[in-house]
Structure formats: structure tokens, C-alpha cells
Amino acid sequence: MSIAATFEIEYLQYLDPEGKPVRKDFPEFTRDLDHMVELYKLMVSTRVFDTKSIALQRTGKLGTYASCLGHEAAHVGIGSAMRREDVLAPSYREYGAQLYRGVQPREVYLYWGGDERGNDFQNAPKHDFAWSVPIGTQCLHAAGAALAFKIRGEQRVAVCTIGDGGSSKGDFYGAINIAGAQNLPLVAVIVNNQWAISVPRRIQTGAKTLAQKGLAAGLFAIQVDGNDIIAVRKAMDDALARARSGQGGTVIEAVTYRLGDHTTADDARRYRSEAEVKEAWTRDPVKRLRAWLESKKAWDAKKEEAWKAECEAWMDEEVNAYLKTRAQPVEAMFDYLYAELPADLAQQREQAIALERGH
Amino acid sequence: MSATRRITYREAVREALREALLRDPRVFLMGEDVGRYGGAYACSSGLLAEFGEERIRDTPLSESAFVGAGIGAAIGGMRPIVEVMTINFSLLALDQIVNNAATLRHMSGGQIAVPVVIRMATGAGRQLAAQHSHSLECWYAHVPGIRAVAPATIADARGMLWTALQEPNPVVIFEHATLYSDEGEVPAGGEFAVDIDRAAIRRAGADLSLITYGGSLKKALAAAETLAGERIDCEVIDLRTLRPLDEETLLASVRRTHRALIVDEGWRSGSLAGEIAARIAEQAFFDLDAPVRRVCSAEVPIPYPRHLEEAATPQVDTIVAAARGLMRR
């Protein structure tokens, strides 16, 4: 017998669920405790933001919203590793990554409130992509952006994120395959939160890991503890460095858990047990980093309280700004369709305005 | 008159699924979230417990994959019912439906039949935004080799599935997303199956033929009520089958009323409404007392905010206004 190829998938973890180190070789960036505190603070503010969003939805002030509860380490880990010139192509719940890149909570509220002006980021890079509600299409767009970087000789990387369910889609495979075939600077992060609405991970694929799909495409592949921000960040740093220097793309599988419903239109109690969710809470990414920071004397209960109060005030400000935004006039539905509206549609636009006035 | 009972559209779909699973061992249901979740619109809730994982199959998240597998299972002697969560996601399976299901009989010189039934929710009106509110039924109605049906009533939701399963060709069933909670009458027992060849006259009238289908039927009927108060007597026709069109019923109605107003939630350019208008112009031109009119959706991505979504899609008052215009009142 001869072997054509052999592979293995590394699993990366630095902190156990209690925040205790499971290995000694911590990455360089963890020595900068101020930076680690910054990451933690953003994880906390992301969670405060998320709680506020759900409250807004429950009180009828926001449309359907996709919660990021439990994904904070994965998302902040992704966002914090990227450079501003890189491109982020998210799906629809990676707020931790987006807030790090400068997206304002009010913009997220606007978007989920049904106003696409929320995607017109004021502080975040304009070259970042809009939320992608269709599943997986953003991966191909990211591969295309990576192709553009390569053609222009820019040292930039396109990062796309997708869920465990999305990794079953042809678009995902197409994206990583072209990245492998053409050596594109693409980092595809599968945020495996175990549930695609009601469909559990085991039904998505017979493969042992989702990371190994990257091997089939000729990319680097690694599985990380997605609730350990140090592991996520290290894998991202390595992947971005490789991609930036022309050594190829990476698939990172960040293993986490969707602690909330799929969206506010979902009720996960219909298909998964409370015991399972309770068990998942023991692996809470926020609690984990906090425990580690406290062990380093970099954080304490007083700081926690102060920061949470600051976050609350910040979110209140954001909510007010969102709620004060005026609804779009009827003609807005025509105004972002073409650069210049064709004559027949201009006529429909006038009719819509006339109908509106008639009421 | 035979006895009836009231159920919701959702219950009608569920009963039809259950009946099919009980009556034909070749029938199974597959799609995203059809099992534990009971379907995005709760049409299959309870069926997993009753029929088990072999016949109520949650699939990987890939429309092309599970529609393609459904086609394969149909060719292989089964009678799969494939639920695509919504028409919006069916775009991922268009190659399988249009390039495979619709053509395989032809490409195989008649060797291969594809008796698959593909169900999907369609339409706007639930504030689901541009990417989840499409009304693309006419794309499917455009394709030879497919039968496309749109149950607009509870009885049709209950009865069309079994008829579709008897069809040796691929059938696509469009369930308008705003209908699921509506209530209506179905027979109390006995045979539920309905014919899927003919359009139905839902309201007889003499002045104007209001031609529509799916989610727009109830709006058209409400408009007809308003118009009746203005002594405009509308005949409301429910197409039921979008391909092949029941031209005979449409034309006979227009020849009686001499006026036609078509209500279609699709975009006007290249719409089913356009096709119907063309057939009326081709075959009943000299019977018309006025040009054919259409009420369609504004040609924009369907907006999310309610006020804009309503402004973009056919509404009772826009239908009434168009009918008045047609009667020159």
C-alpha cells in the first residue's frame, strides 16, 4: 500500500473554560495586558449591545435580530487581528468584529430596524462588505476581493465568516477552492456554533471537523476553541500573516456555541434541551477571559461594574440616535436601485409619490 | 351541500402532507428545518414524531444539494416532497430545477420521469426585506417541463398536493407566506384532492375580470367587495395553475365582461401579468371595451419598513383605483 497524502487538523486552545492556561507557549500579544483588557472590554460591550438589541426587538422597536450571544471571543478575535485595509465580509451576527472595526451600534440597529442606511458605515472601513443575509454568498465575494488584492499586488487580506450550516453550501466550497487554486489571500472563518437554526452540526456533514474542508481546497486548516479569544486571535494572526505574504489562505473553524436563539424570530427551546444550553454556558467566552485577566490582576469586580455602566450609557446614546433617525420617504425605495434611475422607473417613482400624497 | 370544517392554510398543508405520507410509502419529506423545527412556517410540525427521521428528513444547508437529491430520488422511484424554505432560497436550486428536473425527460428521450414535488413559500408582506420577499413564480411558469401551481385557498392548500403527487412531471407548489394563518373551509372528510388543470372563478361578475393568483386573491376579492358598493361587478379569477395557464377560463370571462385587470405581486416587466395581457390581446382583442390593466409590484427590491413594503406591493386600494380607472369612473 502506498499513501497518496496524509493530513491532520490541529486543535488550538490556550485557556480552559475556567480561564486557566492549558499550555505554556502563550502568543506574544498576550503579554500586552492593556490590549487584552481592551479585547475583554469589547467582548463585554458587544454583549451589552446584544442584550439591548433583543430588548429593542421585544418592545417592537427593532425588526428581527440575530443575536451574537456566546460568539464574543470568536468575533472580537477575528476583528482585532485584522488591519484596517483588510476586508471583512461577515454574515449577519459578527458584531464583535464589526464594532472593533468601527461600526457603530446605531448602524446595526438601523439595519435590523429595516433601514439599509445602516450599512453605510461612518467610521468603519467603507470597503468592508455589508451584512450578508443570503447564506454563504459573501465567501465568494471575499474570494473576489482577495483576487483583486492579488492582481493589484496589495498586501491585504479578505476575511469572510460563515456558520457551520453555511459550510455545507456550494458557495463556501467554491470560494475556498478558488482561493486554493489561485493562492488568494483569503481567510475563511467557520464560526461553528453547533446549530443552523434547528439543524445540529451532526446533520450538516459526516466530516469529523469543518476545518478539514479547507484541506480539500488546498488551504491551511485549523480548528480552535472559539470561546478562547487567545486561540482565535493566534490562529487569525498566523493566517493573516501567511495570506499577506503570499503563502496562501486558511480555513479556521472556531468551535463555539449559539447561546441564544437563531434570531428573535426563533425559539430554540423547540428543538434543543435546556440542559445542553446550560452546559454550554459553562464554556462562556466572556467569563473565561475575565478569569484569566483577574488572575493577572488586570481586571476586577470594580472595573467590571464601571465598564458595564459605561457600556449601558453608550448603548442608550446609540439607541436614542437610532430611534431619532427619520423614516425614509416612499421614493427611497427607488433611490438606491441604479446610479441613475431609468425613465420607466422614474415614472413609477413619481406614481408612488403621488399615491403617497393622495393618502 | 356537503359538510365542511374550518382550518388554517398551515393546517391544510400539514394535513395534506400527512395524508400523502400515510397513503403512499414512496412519499417522504425533506428540506431545511422540516423535522425538529416543524418547518419554517410550521407546516410539518409533529410529522417527525409520527413518521420518523427516515421520512421527515432534515438536510444539510444546501438547496442545490437537497433539491438535486429529491430529483434523484424521484427518478429512483420515490415520490419526494422537497420543501424549500422560501422561493428566495430556491434560486440556489435553479440549476437543478430548470436545467435538470424540467429537461431530463426530454434529454433522456422519455426514459426518465421526474415526479418530484417542490414546495416553497413565496411573496412579500411579512417585512422580511428584499432578499426574503421575492415573488418569482413567473420564472418557474416560464419553463416548459414543469407544472407550477399556487394554492390561494385553504381547500386548494389541502387538495393540490395529492394531485401534484400523481403527476409524472415535476411540480412546483407556491404557498404565499401571508396565507398560512388564514382560515377557510375544507371538506369534512372523504376526498380532498382537487383538479390542478383549471382556473377557478372565485366570484362571478359582469363588468370586469379581475385575474389573479396566490396571495393576491384575497386582496382582489376585498377590492371586488368595495367595487360592488360602487356598482362595479367584478368577476374574480384565481389562476391556480400558473403553468400551463387555463386560457379557456380566462378568455371566456373576458369575453363576457369585456374588461380585464390583472393583479400580480411579481414585478411588472416580464411578469405573468404581462403574459396574460398578451394572450388576451392576441385572442380577445375585439371583445375588449378598454385596454387591459395591470397592478403589479413597484420595480424595486421589496423594502423592509412596513409603509414602504405596502407602497411597493399590490393593495386593495390600488386594485380598486385601477378598476375605477378601467371603468372610467
HADDOCK unambig.tbl for C-alpha pairs under 7 A between the chains (distance, minus, plus):
assign (segid A and resid 114 and name CA) (segid B and resid 304 and name CA) 4.99 0.50 0.50
assign (segid A and resid 114 and name CA) (segid B and resid 305 and name CA) 5.51 0.50 0.50
assign (segid A and resid 165 and name CA) (segid B and resid 60 and name CA) 6.91 0.50 0.50
assign (segid A and resid 165 and name CA) (segid B and resid 61 and name CA) 5.37 0.50 0.50
assign (segid A and resid 166 and name CA) (segid B and resid 61 and name CA) 6.38 0.50 0.50
assign (segid A and resid 168 and name CA) (segid B and resid 60 and name CA) 6.17 0.50 0.50
assign (segid A and resid 168 and name CA) (segid B and resid 61 and name CA) 5.58 0.50 0.50
assign (segid A and resid 168 and name CA) (segid B and resid 62 and name CA) 5.98 0.50 0.50
assign (segid A and resid 169 and name CA) (segid B and resid 61 and name CA) 6.34 0.50 0.50
assign (segid A and resid 169 and name CA) (segid B and resid 62 and name CA) 4.97 0.50 0.50
assign (segid A and resid 198 and name CA) (segid B and resid 33 and name CA) 5.78 0.50 0.50
assign (segid A and resid 198 and name CA) (segid B and resid 36 and name CA) 6.62 0.50 0.50
assign (segid A and resid 198 and name CA) (segid B and resid 37 and name CA) 5.73 0.50 0.50
assign (segid A and resid 199 and name CA) (segid B and resid 33 and name CA) 6.23 0.50 0.50
assign (segid A and resid 199 and name CA) (segid B and resid 58 and name CA) 6.94 0.50 0.50
assign (segid A and resid 203 and name CA) (segid B and resid 59 and name CA) 6.69 0.50 0.50
assign (segid A and resid 203 and name CA) (segid B and resid 60 and name CA) 6.11 0.50 0.50
assign (segid A and resid 204 and name CA) (segid B and resid 60 and name CA) 4.39 0.50 0.50
assign (segid A and resid 204 and name CA) (segid B and resid 61 and name CA) 6.80 0.50 0.50
assign (segid A and resid 205 and name CA) (segid B and resid 60 and name CA) 7.00 0.50 0.50
assign (segid A and resid 270 and name CA) (segid B and resid 37 and name CA) 6.62 0.50 0.50
assign (segid A and resid 271 and name CA) (segid B and resid 36 and name CA) 5.63 0.50 0.50
assign (segid A and resid 271 and name CA) (segid B and resid 37 and name CA) 6.18 0.50 0.50
assign (segid A and resid 330 and name CA) (segid B and resid 308 and name CA) 5.89 0.50 0.50
assign (segid A and resid 333 and name CA) (segid B and resid 300 and name CA) 6.30 0.50 0.50
assign (segid A and resid 333 and name CA) (segid B and resid 303 and name CA) 6.45 0.50 0.50
assign (segid A and resid 334 and name CA) (segid B and resid 300 and name CA) 6.06 0.50 0.50
assign (segid A and resid 337 and name CA) (segid B and resid 300 and name CA) 6.94 0.50 0.50
assign (segid A and resid 348 and name CA) (segid B and resid 298 and name CA) 6.85 0.50 0.50
